[in-house]
Amino acid sequence: MLDDYLSINARIKVLENGLLGKKEYDRLADSRTAEECAAVLTGAGWAECDPFDALSLENAADSRRARYFDLLERWSPSSAGMAVCRVPYDLHNFKALYKAKLTGADAYRLLSPQGRLTPEELESQPAFEKCVGLLRETSDPTLSDAEADRWAAGQMIECARGNSFLEQYAALYIDGCNFKLLRRARKAGKDESFFAPRSIPGGTVCSTNEADYPFKGEDEDRAVSEKLSEFSKQGRRDVFGDRCVPAFALAVENEIARVRQICALLKQGVPSAEIIERMGEINV
């Protein structure tokens, strides 16, 4: 097993050289047109796309993610690391399906291929009908999404069981879910009585005080994403264990998130210096 992970780690080190670094992020931020932006991305191995078109960029991101995830899946002696990384896509698909069941929309075009579970398997989960019922009765997606997040947290805990690095990641992920729920509840004018019964057990923090959580920033999604990325860097330094696989998968997700953010800001006409400042430390 040790030899397996030494071999995987060596392969991942080669893959890491293909991820965007600070130099590429700065060049991306300095782009004046969609064409210049696309040239930076394709030069780093991204598929051709219009980076100022959300759907085109997401298709390119999906292609990049699939390439790396498929390699990691084939190389890894254990399925646990990649299973944890795929749970958020199960959650995305779960939410798309249960909302479509009420609206009659075609959810299948919105589904990510990176999840572990098929649409049929997702729809058979006990939490699925509960989410449908909550949304039908209340018309408040905050309630049904909180229940979906609870389901996904349970899935992540199960996938991570027995692996200390993944268990710590799962706990931090749950902290992020609770932090986002607390922040959004307060933005909607809801009090502590809304948060307490919907908070998810299994995290490292149990509090209605935002300051107790290890996330900083006005944008709760970005704050959580950056903290998870910071944690994942620990695994990329693990030469002899199984942390390197999920850690690299999370680094890929971090790259995609940053590219998405930079391209959105460029499209808005935000100056490059301000974009670079907003990005803060580049996790490479």
N, C-alpha and C positions, 0 to 999 in steps of 0.2 A: 504493500500500500504506500509506503514511504517513497519508493522508487517511482510509483505512479504519479504522486503529487510533485516530486522533483521534476519529472518530465513535463507535467502540465504547467508548472510554474515557469519553466524555461520557455515554453510555447507562448504563455501569456505575456511574458516580458517582450517577446517579439511583437505581439499584437498591440501592446501598449504604445509602441513607437508609432502606430498608425492613428492613435487618438489625437485630437486637437490639443495643442499646448498653448501656452500664453502668447507665443508669437503669432499663431494662427488666429486666436481669439482677437488679438489686437488688429490684425489685418482685416478680420471680419468686421470689426467695429469701425474701421477706417473706410470701408466700402462706401462708394457714393451712389452706386446703382445696383439693381438686382443682378445684373450680369457680373459685376465685380464680386459681389457676394457669392454668387453661384460658382465662380471660378475658384474661390478659396475653398469652398466645400468639396467640389469635384477633385481638386488637387489633393485633398486629404482622404479621398476614397469614397466620398458620398456619391450616391446616384445623381444623375442630372435632374435638376428641378428648378422651379421658379421660387426662390426663397421668400418672396414677398406674397406668394399665394399660399394660404394656410393648408389647403388640401394637398397641393403639390409638395410642400415641405414635409408634411406628415407622411406622405407616401415614401419619400426618400428616407425619412427617419425610420419608418417601419422596415424598409429594406436593409438599412444598416443594422438595426437591432436584430433582425432575423438572422443575418449573416453571423454575427458574433454569438448570439444565443445558441444557434445550431452547432457551432464549433464547440462551445463550452459543454453543451449537452453530450456531445459525442466523446469528449475527452474525459469528463469527470467520472470517477469510479462510483460516486454517490449522487443520487438524484435530489437530495435534500436542498442543496444550495440553489439550484436552478428553480426548484419548486417554489421556494420562498420568493424568488425574483419574479415569478410568473403570477403570484397571487394578486398583485394589483391589476393585472389584465383580466383575471377572473372577475374582480370587483367591477371593473369598467363594463365588462360584458353583462354581468349580473344586473347592474343598474339600467343599462340600455334595454335589456329584455323586459324587466318588470314594468318599466315606464311605458314601453311600447305595447304591452298587453292591455293597458288602459286606454291609450290614445289610438291604437290601431296602426301606428306607424311601422314602417319596415325597419326593424332593428338590425337585421342581418348585415346591411351595408355599413353599419357603425361598429361592428364587432372586430375586436383585435384577434389576430391569429396566434398571439403569443400567450394566451391563457392555457391553463392545464385542462379545463373541463369543457365539454361540448355544450352547446345551448340546451340540449335535452337534459344533461346532467345538472346544469345550473337551475333549470326550471323545476327540477325534481327536489331541490333543496327545501327543507321545511321553512327556512327563512324567506323563500321566494314569495310564497302566498301571503306570508305575514306582511311583507313590504307592499305587495299589491293591495292588500286590505287597508293598510295604514294610509296609503296614498288615495285610495278611493274614498275613505271615510273622512279624511281631514283636508285633502288637497294641499297638504303641506309637505313638500319634498324633503324638508329638513328632518322630519320625523322618520320617513321611510329610508332616507339615506343613512341616518344614524343607525338604523337597524341593519342595513346592508354592510356598513362599516364594521359593526359588531360581528357579523357573519364572517367577513374577510379576516378579521383579527383572529378568530377561532381557527380558520384555515391556516393562517400563517404560524400560529403557535404549534399546531399539529405538525406542520412540515418541518419546523425548526427543532422539534423535540429531540434531545440527546446531543445537540451540537451547541456548545456554549456560545460561540460567536453568533450563530444564527438566532439563538434564544435572546441574546442581548439586542440584536438587531430588531427582532420581533417586539421586544419590550419598548424600544425606542419608537418603532412604528406606531404602536398603540398610544404612546405618549403624544405622538403627532396627531393621531385621530382625535384624541380627547382635547388637545389644544385647539385644533381647528373647529371642533364642535363648540367649545366654550367661546371662542372668538366670534364665530358666526351667530351663536345664540345671542350674545350681547349686542351685536350689530343689529339684530332683529328685535331688540328690545325685550328679550326674554330674560328671566331671572334665574337664580340658582336652582329653583325647583324644577326647571326644565332640564338642566344639565345633569343633576345628580343621578336620576334613574336611567339615564341614557349613556353615561360614561362607561367606558369599556375596561373591565378588569384585566390585569396582566402587565400593566406598564410599571414604570419606576416612580411615577408621580400620581397622587390622588388628591387633587386640589381644585378649588374653584378660583384660585388666584393665578392669573396668567404668569406672574413673575416667578412662580415656582417651577415653571416648565423650562427646559433648556433650549428654547427657541426665541430668537430675537428678530424683530423687523415688523413692518406694517403689513407686508404681504405674507399671510400665514402659510400659503402653499410653498412659497419660495423659502421661507424660514425653516420649515420642516424638511424640505428637500435638501437644503444646504447642510443641515445637521446630520441627516442620514448619509450624505456624501462624505462628510468629515469622518463619521464613524467608519465608513467602508474603507477608508484609506489605511486603517489599521490592518485589515485583512490583506491588502496588497503587499504588505511587508512580510507576510508569513510564507517563508520559503519551504517549510517542511510539513505544513498542514493543509487542511482542506478549505481554509478561508479564502484563498486566492481566487477560486472560481466565482462565488457570489460577489466578492469584492470587485472583480473586474466587470461583471455584469452591471453592478451598480454604477461603476465609473462610466460605462456606456450610457446609462440612463442620465447621468449627470451631464455628459457631453450634449446629449439631445436636448435636455432642458435648457442648457445655456445657449445653444444655437437658436432654439425657438425664441428665447427671450431677446437675444441680440437682433434677430431678424425682425421681430415685432417692433422693437425700438427704432431700428433703421427705417422701417416703413413709415413710422410716425414722424420721421425727420429729426429725431433726437441726435445732437452732436456726438461725435465719436468719443470725445473726452468724457462726456457725461455718461455714456454707455459703459466705458471702461471703469469709471468710478462706481457705477451701480453694481457692476459685476463683482467688485471686491476681489478677494483672493481667488485665484483660479486653482481648482482642485485637480492637479495632474500628478 
